Amino acid sequence: MNYILVGGGLVGMGTALALKRLQPDARIQILEKEPRVGQHQSTHNSGVLHAGLYYKPGSLKARLAVDGIRRMVAFCEEHGVKHEICGKLVVATTPEEVARLHTLIERGTQNGLRGLRWLEREAFREIEPHAAGLAAVQVPEEGIVDYHGVCAAMEKTLRAQGVLIATGARVKKSVRGGTSGAGQSWRVETTAGDFTGDFLINCAGLHCDRVAESAGEKREARIVPFRGEYYKLKPSAQSLVRHLIYPVPDPAFPFLGVHFTRMIEGGVEAGPNAVLAYAREGYTKWQIRPGDLFDALSYGGLWAFMKKHRAMAWEEVRRSFSKKLFCQSLQTLVPELTEADLEPGGAGVRAQAMLPDGTLIQDFHLVERAGALHVLNAPSPAATASLAIGEYVAARVVGGAASV
């Protein structure tokens, strides 16, 4: 079997690794539009190993997150990738959040997380002395990792297995109709030439809806890019955070809120917020790609979303332009922090699939067709769960490929 896999990020490479395990003789071609693999969501993220505390029991996210962190830790240990299982605190700062925190610990327990602990104020301050709140849940399985190192290890392993990784290969069009030994074949036209294969797998992240459309799919859900901006704590303030401190997330919104993350290479990040990005790879406020911006603003789903979440969206925009407001949000968790302790950090862009009525697709979302599989929503914790997602996708593909 000859597979064409679009997208050289963690999910794409995780899928290729799983396919090689299931079908060692398969020919796999990975098409990546950037000069190197893993240039966007795979490495523009918080660097956290997520364990599956938040996700609805029984959902694909929940199943793959718990399995995924254990697979990822094992991969890092095998390949010498820097990581640390430091644990995380999720802190409730209001009575309403305390009630939601009880729901989270119930979810985490149902999802199979190990060692979850409910901590009152005195107990959690022994772990994070500068954190404020009424109660917290400790998630001991979570940690931090070098995702650049993970990408490099995946790429090295795949190349050693004979997988072709073509960079600078942006997909322009995918056509199915020729014949091969396995039935109908695909011809994928890219900026690096044409590629042919029996089965098309779309793991294109920020451009997955466009790649699907190029293969004949209707874009019923659309990717809307949300930029998450971070500050860094100056060295003099880094002692305020020992490991990971998170708020209790708003159940009406899929983003986790501003939090503190100690990074694997040193230092502490604080953030992110969530604002509309003006380009699908728009990592700064002023980075605009007219086609991407028009694509978002012409989509009725975005306006429906904004109408539903007007106050929250406006608050995120205000915080994007105000260091003072950003700091105030962070002070909810660590009151001693001041504006003077913050300096500009990095940013990431989340590929969020959105329906025409403004609903955000919160679970992983796959569309299967004869001879093709499209991963059309793979938000956080996709980086952590990439190996588990790859196993899931590869199993579906191998079953589908058998009928091509």
Residue pairs with C-beta under 8 A, 6 or more apart in sequence:
1 23
1 26
1 27
1 182
1 198
1 199
1 401
2 26
2 27
2 29
2 180
2 182
2 185
2 196
2 197
2 198
2 199
3 16
3 19
3 26
3 27
3 28
3 29
3 197
3 198
3 199
3 200
3 201
3 397
3 401
4 29
4 31
4 186
4 188
4 195
4 196
4 197
4 199
4 200
4 201
5 12
5 15
5 16
5 19
5 28
5 29
5 30
5 31
5 201
5 203
6 12
6 30
6 31
6 171
6 188
6 200
6 201
6 202
6 203
6 204
6 211
7 30
7 31
7 32
7 202
7 203
7 204
7 205
7 208
7 211
8 30
8 31
8 32
8 34
8 37
8 38
8 155
8 165
8 167
9 37
9 38
9 39
9 40
9 41
9 42
9 151
9 203
9 205
9 386
10 38
10 41
10 42
10 147
10 150
10 151
10 154
10 382
10 383
10 386
11 42
11 203
11 205
11 375
11 378
11 382
11 386
11 389
11 390
11 393
12 30
12 32
12 201
12 203
12 204
13 30
13 37
13 38
13 151
13 154
13 155
13 158
13 386
13 390
14 154
14 386
14 387
14 388
14 389
14 390
14 391
15 201
15 203
15 389
15 390
15 393
15 394
15 397
16 28
16 30
16 158
16 163
16 390
17 154
17 157
17 158
17 387
17 390
18 387
18 390
18 391
18 393
18 394
18 395
19 26
19 28
19 390
19 394
19 397
19 398
20 26
20 28
20 158
20 161
20 163
21 394
22 394
22 395
22 398
23 398
27 164
27 197
28 158
28 163
28 164
29 163
29 164
29 166
29 195
29 197
30 37
30 158
30 163
30 164
30 165
30 166
31 166
31 169
31 171
31 188
31 190
31 192
31 195
32 165
32 166
32 167
32 168
32 169
33 167
33 168
33 169
33 170
33 171
33 190
33 191
33 207
34 40
34 167
34 168
35 167
35 168
36 167
37 151
37 154
37 155
37 165
37 167
38 147
38 148
38 151
38 155
40 205
40 206
40 281
40 349
41 205
41 206
41 348
41 349
41 350
41 351
41 382
41 383
42 147
42 150
42 151
42 205
42 383
42 386
43 147
43 148
43 151
44 283
44 346
44 347
44 348
44 349
45 147
45 348
45 380
45 383
46 230
46 261
46 269
46 272
46 348
47 144
47 145
47 146
47 147
47 261
47 263
47 264
47 269
48 88
48 142
48 143
48 144
48 145
48 244
48 261
48 384
49 69
49 72
49 73
49 83
49 85
49 142
49 143
49 144
49 145
49 384
50 65
50 69
50 142
50 380
50 381
50 384
50 385
51 65
51 66
51 69
51 108
51 113
51 139
51 141
51 142
51 384
52 61
52 62
52 65
52 66
52 68
52 69
52 108
52 111
52 112
52 113
52 381
53 90
53 104
53 105
53 107
53 108
53 111
53 113
53 116
53 137
53 139
53 142
54 104
54 107
54 249
54 256
55 61
55 62
55 65
55 107
55 111
55 363
56 62
56 107
56 363
57 107
57 110
57 111
59 363
60 363
60 364
60 392
61 362
61 363
61 364
61 381
61 385
62 107
62 111
63 111
64 364
64 385
64 388
64 389
64 392
65 111
65 381
65 384
65 385
65 388
66 111
66 112
66 113
67 385
67 388
68 381
68 384
68 385
68 386
68 387
68 388
68 389
69 141
69 142
69 381
69 384
69 385
71 387
71 388
71 391
72 145
72 150
72 384
72 385
72 386
72 387
73 83
73 85
73 143
75 81
75 150
75 153
75 387
76 82
76 83
76 145
76 149
76 150
79 149
79 153
79 157
80 153
81 145
81 146
81 149
81 150
81 153
82 145
82 146
82 149
82 264
82 265
83 143
83 144
83 145
83 146
83 264
84 143
84 144
84 145
84 264
85 140
85 141
85 142
85 143
86 142
86 143
86 144
86 243
86 244
86 262
87 127
87 138
87 139
87 140
87 141
87 142
87 143
87 243
87 244
88 138
88 139
88 142
88 243
88 244
88 245
88 246
89 119
89 124
89 127
89 128
89 131
89 136
89 137
89 138
89 139
89 243
89 244
89 245
89 246
90 101
90 104
90 136
90 137
90 139
90 246
90 247
90 248
91 124
91 131
91 132
91 133
91 135
91 136
91 245
91 246
91 247
91 248
91 333
92 98
92 100
92 101
92 133
92 134
92 135
92 136
92 248
93 132
93 133
93 134
93 247
93 248
93 332
93 333
94 134
95 134
97 134
97 247
97 248
98 134
98 135
100 248
100 251
101 135
101 136
101 137
101 248
104 137
104 248
105 116
105 118
105 137
108 116
108 137
108 139
109 116
113 139
113 141
114 140
114 141
115 138
115 140
115 141
116 137
116 138
116 139
116 140
117 137
117 138
117 140
118 135
118 136
118 137
119 127
119 135
119 136
119 137
119 138
120 135
121 133
121 134
121 135
123 136
124 131
124 133
124 135
124 136
124 138
125 131
127 138
127 242
127 243
128 241
128 242
128 243
128 245
129 242
130 240
130 241
130 334
130 335
130 336
131 245
131 333
131 334
132 332
132 333
132 334
132 335
133 333
142 244
144 244
144 261
144 262
144 263
144 264
145 264
146 264
146 265
147 383
155 165
158 165
159 165
166 190
166 192
166 195
167 192
168 191
168 192
169 190
169 191
169 192
169 193
169 195
170 190
170 191
170 192
171 188
171 189
171 190
171 204
171 211
171 214
172 189
172 190
172 191
172 214
173 188
173 189
173 214
174 186
174 187
174 188
174 189
174 200
174 211
174 214
174 215
174 216
175 186
175 187
175 188
175 189
176 184
176 185
176 186
176 187
176 200
176 215
176 216
176 371
176 372
177 184
177 185
178 184
178 185
178 186
178 187
178 196
179 185
180 196
180 198
181 198
182 198
182 199
182 401
182 404
183 198
183 371
183 404
184 370
184 371
184 404
185 196
185 197
185 198
186 196
186 197
186 198
186 199
186 200
186 215
186 371
186 372
187 194
187 195
187 196
188 194
188 195
188 196
188 197
188 200
198 371
198 401
198 404
199 371
199 372
199 373
199 397
199 400
199 401
199 404
200 215
200 371
200 372
200 373
201 372
201 373
201 375
201 393
201 397
202 208
202 211
202 212
202 215
202 372
202 373
202 374
202 375
202 376
203 375
203 378
203 393
204 210
204 211
205 351
205 378
206 223
206 225
206 280
206 281
206 349
206 351
207 223
207 280
208 223
208 351
208 374
208 375
208 376
208 377
208 378
209 219
209 221
209 222
209 223
209 353
209 376
210 219
210 223
211 374
212 219
212 367
212 374
212 376
213 219
215 372
215 374
217 367
217 369
217 374
220 355
220 356
221 353
221 354
221 355
221 361
221 365
221 376
221 377
222 295
222 299
222 301
222 353
222 354
223 280
223 351
223 352
223 353
223 354
224 276
224 296
224 299
224 301
224 302
224 305
224 352
224 353
224 354
225 276
225 277
225 279
225 280
225 282
225 292
225 296
225 349
225 350
225 351
225 352
226 255
226 274
226 275
226 276
226 277
226 349
226 350
226 352
227 274
227 275
227 276
227 277
227 282
227 283
227 347
227 348
227 349
227 350
228 255
228 271
228 272
228 273
228 274
228 347
228 348
228 349
228 350
229 271
229 272
229 273
229 275
229 320
229 345
229 347
230 269
230 270
230 271
230 272
230 345
230 346
230 347
231 269
231 270
231 271
231 323
231 326
231 330
231 342
231 343
231 344
231 345
232 267
232 268
232 269
232 270
232 342
232 343
232 344
232 345
233 240
233 241
233 260
233 267
233 268
233 269
233 270
233 337
233 341
233 342
233 343
234 340
234 341
234 342
234 343
235 267
236 341
237 268
237 337
237 338
237 341
237 342
238 262
238 267
238 268
240 268
240 334
240 336
240 337
240 341
241 260
241 262
241 268
241 334
242 262
243 262
244 259
244 260
244 261
244 262
245 259
245 260
245 333
245 334
246 256
246 257
246 259
246 260
247 256
247 257
247 258
247 259
247 332
247 333
249 255
249 256
249 257
250 257
250 312
252 309
253 309
253 312
254 352
254 360
254 362
254 379
255 272
255 274
255 350
256 380
257 329
258 270
258 271
258 272
258 273
258 326
258 329
258 330
258 333
259 270
259 271
259 333
260 268
260 269
260 270
260 330
260 333
260 334
261 268
261 269
261 270
262 268
263 269
269 345
269 346
270 330
270 337
270 342
270 345
271 326
271 345
272 347
272 348
273 316
273 319
273 320
273 326
274 316
274 350
275 316
275 317
275 320
276 296
276 302
277 283
277 287
277 292
277 349
278 287
278 288
278 289
278 292
278 293
279 287
279 288
279 289
279 292
279 293
280 289
280 292
280 349
280 351
281 287
281 289
281 349
282 288
282 289
282 292
282 349
283 346
283 347
283 348
283 349
284 347
285 320
285 321
296 302
299 354
299 356
300 356
301 354
301 355
301 356
301 357
301 358
301 359
302 354
302 358
303 358
304 356
304 357
304 358
305 354
305 358
305 359
305 360
306 313
306 358
307 358
308 358
318 325
319 325
319 326
319 329
323 339
323 342
324 339
326 342
327 337
327 338
327 339
327 342
330 337
330 342
331 337
350 379
350 380
351 377
351 378
351 379
352 360
352 361
352 377
352 379
353 360
353 361
353 365
353 376
353 377
353 379
354 360
354 361
355 361
361 376
361 377
362 379
363 377
364 375
364 377
364 378
364 382
364 389
365 375
365 376
365 377
366 373
366 374
366 375
366 376
366 393
366 396
367 373
367 374
367 376
368 374
368 396
368 400
370 400
370 403
370 404
371 400
371 401
371 404
373 393
373 396
373 397
373 400
375 389
375 393
378 389
382 389
